[in-house]
Amino acid sequence: MFAVTAARIDAEDPLAGLDLGERPDPVAPDGWVTVTVKAAALNHHDVWTLRGVGISADRLPIVVGCDAAGLDPDGNEVIVHSVIGDPDAGGGDETLDPRRSLLSERYDGTFAQLVTVPRRNLIAKPAALSFEEASCLPTAYLTAYKMLFEKSGAQPGATILVQGASGGVASALILLGRAAGYRVWATGRTEAKRDRAVNLGADRAFEPGARLPERVDVVMETVGQATWAHSVRSLRPGGRIVICGATSGDAPPAELTRIFFTQLSVIGSTMGSRDQLARLARFCEQAGVRPVIDRVLPLRDARVGFAAMITGDLFGKVVFVP
Ligand SMILES: NC(=O)c1ccc[n+]([C@@H]2O[C@H](COP(=O)([O-])OP(=O)(O)OC[C@H]3O[C@@H](n4cnc5c(N)ncnc54)[C@H](OP(=O)(O)O)[C@@H]3O)[C@@H](O)[C@H]2O)c1
């Protein structure tokens, strides 16, 4: 089969470690199934893999890609849940299994014609979503869903600030948050990105670091170092930061005094459960939410998509079609 693999780690030049070519077809172990990939979405996780973050060289070469939608062996249209873990080992939540991994961390990922996963990791694809749209759900949209509806504690009508509007998770937060009745504010590094955010449904969009008209109930963080101080400053007393990523760096000054003095909460969030993925798919179907896709590319042009993500020259998701 044709596949895109991480062959080498290069922290400075991640594209240097990307290999495109033929790989042996996978063989599904007992309890696993082989999915024919129809579409696979790119995440920043795939760039981190090439940089050697969250993976060690002894795991390489490994097929990259966390997200896929495709056909199961019986021809059913499915979405692949990327979290390989045991719910029992995580108190009912596979994301809390200490041994859990995402596709492409321990097992080959989705940027290929075929991918094998545990049978329980398949959910039905809603007919209303195309394969390309459905392939965006398992990482970025699932993470946004859990941040909003499990971790934020925010009631509909609350004001939520999304840092870095153009990202896959950030644009999902805008769409899902808007559909759920939050007042969504966003920041973005360029005017074009801020305009897109408003077109997507953000109530207002601001330059990074801007003074807001009023303090917000919740800040959604994926950017990290570049926006952290602004996130802390923008919260009302008692407000929450929900954080799932730190693209620009993970060691900003912690702003501890402000956190305790204004009684803020910092809540970490990672991926979501299979059941949450199934509810997210239904939410998209019911609320008419369709993932925002920057571009669809043949898998053979994966380098172009990776390059756009590395430079930040995109809005929403890049999807590959094998
Ligand atoms: N914990 C989890 O389960 C989980 C799940 C998904 C993602 N993540 C993490 O969340 C982060 C975002 O992932 P993604 O796939 O959404 O990435 P992405 O699509 O590549 O988006 C990148 C984002 O980073 C922002 N950004 C990058 N550098 C910046 C800088 N110097 N200053 C300001 N903003 C900057 C961009 O904001 P602009 O719009 O302003 O350009 C954009 O929002 C990644 O670090 C990823 O690993 C974690």
The ligand as a Gaussian input file, in Angstrom:
#p B3LYP/6-31G(d) Opt

LIG

0 1
 N       -4.150000      17.290000      23.979000
 C       -4.743000      16.852000      22.887000
 O       -5.443000      15.852000      22.875000
 C       -4.595000      17.636000      21.625000
 C       -5.464000      17.431000      20.563000
 C       -5.332000      18.235000      19.433000
 C       -4.336000      19.196000      19.378000
 N       -3.466000      19.329000      20.419000
 C       -2.409000      20.362000      20.376000
 O       -3.029000      21.614000      20.189000
 C       -2.216000      22.443000      19.366000
 C       -3.028000      22.899000      18.160000
 O       -3.239000      21.779000      17.322000
 P       -3.884000      21.953000      15.881000
 O       -3.837000      20.627000      15.217000
 O       -5.150000      22.711000      16.012000
 O       -2.751000      22.898000      15.202000
 P       -2.802000      23.826000      13.914000
 O       -4.005000      23.508000      13.121000
 O       -1.457000      23.742000      13.298000
 O       -2.998000      25.285000      14.531000
 C       -1.905000      26.031000      14.988000
 C       -2.373000      27.125000      15.913000
 O       -1.262000      27.709000      16.560000
 C       -1.406000      29.096000      16.573000
 N       -0.027000      29.581000      16.673000
 C        1.086000      28.931000      16.326000
 N        2.190000      29.639000      16.612000
 C        1.764000      30.733000      17.144000
 C        2.424000      31.878000      17.639000
 N        3.751000      31.987000      17.640000
 N        1.661000      32.863000      18.086000
 C        0.333000      32.748000      18.093000
 N       -0.318000      31.667000      17.652000
 C        0.376000      30.691000      17.176000
 C       -2.225000      29.447000      15.368000
 O       -2.920000      30.646000      15.621000
 P       -3.288000      31.795000      14.493000
 O       -4.689000      31.524000      14.062000
 O       -3.217000      33.081000      15.217000
 O       -2.285000      31.666000      13.393000
 C       -3.158000      28.243000      15.317000
 O       -4.236000      28.407000      16.216000
 C       -0.999000      21.599000      18.984000
 O        0.079000      21.938000      19.818000
 C       -1.459000      20.182000      19.219000
 O       -0.416000      19.293000      19.509000
 C       -3.584000      18.581000      21.541000

